[in-house]
């Protein structure tokens, strides 16, 4: 089978498509015929060697995919061959034509969704769910700001927030992104680069500020986020690429909090809760992943460049057919 392999940490050029042996089924695993693969920023951090936990070399990257179950092990009792599924996590890496998963990695994919949409569910929707509910403890009627809302996590957060009747503020860097975010249900959409952006948000909240901010680039925005927070507000840091100086007095004055989020720190119980919530959202048709760019598997290097570009819209997906 074809798979992307990484022989050494480095830039996108280290991503190599190779022919390798299919994974061998064990009693506690199942084998998925992969149709689409989700590309996430974390994949690039690991590939570059700039991540807290790194795999042994060489390795096949990726956590998210969607496809059809081909075989199941003797101890697998929920799924059977022919089932449409998405996976969030795997044993062998998802940038491949086939992937070996444990049962807890796998979740049913409704017929109404394409495989490319399914590949966009794992990390983005799980991250957004954890940010809103496990970290943010968001409640109906509150005000939320989603920075960089046109990306995979941002769009997932918008869809989840909409069902709670939150007042949703969102930023995006391009006109295309702003239109997409508006279509996905944001109440107020602001140009991420507008110097009056934050002043306008305070006007729209009548000076009360924002209850919960989902921050995708903390090194650029965190200091101003603290100015925007309402009393008792929270910032959940989802993404960061550097350092920043902040004034802790703003936190003290508002009894506010900055919370970090790394999905890999979620417990098995938290992950089960997250995906149960995602499944409910899929069944009720509240959640609908937006695919922005599809590329063939052998263009994984381009996908890694695209996913790190500011202002990209929707999910970037690799396809195997």
N, C-alpha and C positions, 0 to 999 in steps of 0.2 A: 504494500500500500504506500501511497504518497503521504509524507508528513514533513512539517517544517522542523528542522533541527538546529540547535544553537551549540556550536562546538566550543565557543569562548565568549565571554562577556564583551560587549562593545556596542557599536552603533547599529543601525538597521541593516547594514551590509552583512552582519553575521548570521542573519536569518537565511537558512539554506533549505531548499526543498530536496528531499532525498527519498529513495525507495527503501523502506524498512519492513521488517516482518510484522504481521498483524499481532496485536496483543493476545496473550493466551488467557482464556477464560478460567476463573477459579470459582469455587463453590459460592463465594460471597460477592461475586461481581456480575455485571452484565455488560455486553458489548453493543455499542451503538454505531450504526452506519450514519456517519455525520453528513449532514446536508449543508449546514451553515455554522460558522464560528464567530463568536463575538470578540471584538478587539477592544481592549480596555487600556487606559493609561498605565495601570499597574503592570501590565505585560511589558511595557517599555522600560519601566523602572527596574524590573527584574532582569530583563535582557541586557541592560547597561551595567549591571552589577551594583547599582545604587539603591539597594533595598536591604532591610534589616535581616530578612531570611532569604537565602539564595539556594537554589537547587544544585545538585551535583551535575557536573558537565560530562558529556553533552546531554541536552534535554529537549523535550518537545514543549513549547510554551502553551499557555492558554488555560482558562478556567471555564469558559462558557461555550456552549454549543447546543445545537438542536438537530434531531434526526429521528431515525426509526430503530427500535431495538431489534438486533439481529439474533442474539443468543442470550440466555440467562443461566446463571449458575444454579446448582441444586438448592441452595439456601435462599434464593431470591423468591419471595412469595407474593409480591405486589404486582410486578410487571411480567409481561410475556412478549415473545417475538411478535413484531408487527405494530407494537404500541408507538404512537408519536409522543416524543418527550423532549424536554429541554434539560440540560444539566448545568449545575453550578458547582464546579469542582470535579475532579477526576483523579484516576490513578496514574494515567499515562500522558496527560496533556491533550488539549482539544484541537490544536492546529494540525489536524490529521484527518484522513478519510475514515478512520475508525478510532473509537476511543473506549477505553475500559473504565467503568465507573462502579462505585459501590451504590447500593440501593438508596442511601441517604442523599447522594448527589443528584438524584434523578427525580423529575416531577412531570406530571402529564401536561401535554401541549394541546390545547383545544384545536379542533379542526378549522375553526375560522381564522386562525393565525398561520401565516407562512412560517417556514423554517427560519428564514432570516429574521422575522420578528421574534421567534422563539430564542434565537441566539442572542437577542438583545435583552433578555429578561434577567439573567443570573446576577452578576455583580451590580449593574445599574439599579435595578428595582430593589434588590436586597439592601443596598446601601441607602437608597432613599427611604425605604421603610424603616430601617434602623435609626436613621437620622431623625425622622419625624416622630416615631413612637417610642423607641427604646431610649434615645438620648434626649430628644426635644420634649417628650411627653406632651405633645401638642393637643389642644382642646378645641372643640367646635367654637367658631366665632373669633378665634385669635387672628393676628396678623402675621404673615410669613413673608420673608424675602428670600428668593432663590437667585443667587448670583450665577451667571453663566448658564442660564436656564435652557438654552437650545441644545445642550449636549445630552448624552444618554441618561446620566443621573438626574440632571435638571428636569428633563421632560418627565421622567418617572415620578419625581417629587411633585410636579404640577398635577399630574393625574391623581396621585394619592391624596394630595391636599384638597383637590376640588371636591371630593366626596365628603369632606368634613365641613364644607361651607366656610372655609377660611377665606379671609381677605388676602389675596395673593398679589404680591409685588414680584416682578421678575426683571432681570437685566439680560441683555444680549448685545453682542458686539457688532452685528450687521443688520441691515434692513431685512434680509431673508430670515435671519434668526429671530428678530423681533416679531415678524409676521407669524412665524411658526409658533412661537411662545403664546402669542395672542390667540391663535386658533386652538391651542391646547388648554385655554381656560384662564390664563392670568388676567386679573382685574386691571392691573396697571403695569405696563411694559415700558421700560426706560432704556435708553441708549447707554450701554456700559461706559462709553467714553465721554459722555456729556458732563462737563464740569459742574453743571447745576443739578446733576442727578440726585445726590443725597439731600440737597435742600428741598427739591421737589417732593421727595418721599416724606420728609417731615411735614411739609404742607398738607399732603394728602392724608396723613394720619392725624391732622390737627394738632401736631406737636407731641402726640403721645408716644410715637416711635413704634418699633417693630418688636413683636414678642419673640420671634424665632428667625434666625438668619442661617441659611445653609450656605456655607462658604467653600467655594471650589478653588480659590487661589488666595490663601490667607496672607501670603507674603506681600500681596498688592493691596488688599482690602481691609485687613483686620482692624487697623487703627481707626478707620472711619466707621467700621461696623459698630464699634463700641459707642461712637457718637449717636448712631441710629437706634440703638436698643431702647426699648421701653423699660420701665421699672420691673425688675425681676426677669428680664429677658435673657435669652441664651443665644450664643453663636456655636454652631456645630461645624467644626473644621473637617471638611471632607478631602480637600486638596491643598497642597502647599509645595512651593518650589524654591524656598529661600528663607531668609530671616526678615524680621520687621521689628521696629520699636513701637511699643504701645504704652499708654498711660493707665496703669492699674487703678488710679483714682476713679476713672470712669466706671469700672466694675464695682468699686466700693460704694460709690454714690447711688448706684442703681440696684444694688444687691444682684448684680448680673453674673453670668458665668460663661466661660469659654470651655467647650467640651471637644475633645478629639475623638475621631471615629476611624477605626480601621476594621473593615469587615472581617478580616482574618482573626480578630480577637473575639468574635462572637462565639458563644458557647453552643454546643449541639442543640440545647433546648431553645436558645434564642433563634438559631437558624430554622428550626422546625416551626416556630411561631411565625417567623418572617415569611417562609414559603407557603404556610397555610394561609396567611393573609393575602399573598400574591395570587394564589389559586382562587380564592374567593373573588378578588378583583377581576381576574380573567373570566371567571364564570358569569359575573354580572356585567361584563363588557365595559367596566370602568377603565381597565388598563389595556392600552393598545400601543405597543412599542412602535416608535417611528424610525424607520430605516433611512439613513441619509445617503450611504454609499456602499455599494456592493462591489467587491473585487474578487478575482479568482485566488485560490490558495497560494499560488506561486508569486503573488504580489503582496505577500505579507510585509515585505520591507516598505512598500509604499504605504500600506495601511498604518504601520507604526509611525510614519512621518505625518500622515493625515490626522491621526487621533491626537496628536500633540499641537495641532494648529489652533490658534485662538479663533473662536467664532464658528467652528464647524457645526453643522446642523444634523441632528439625529444620530443614529447608531451606525458605526462602521463595522461591516460584516465581510468575512471571507466565505466564499462558496466553494464547494467541492465538485460541482457539476457544471 
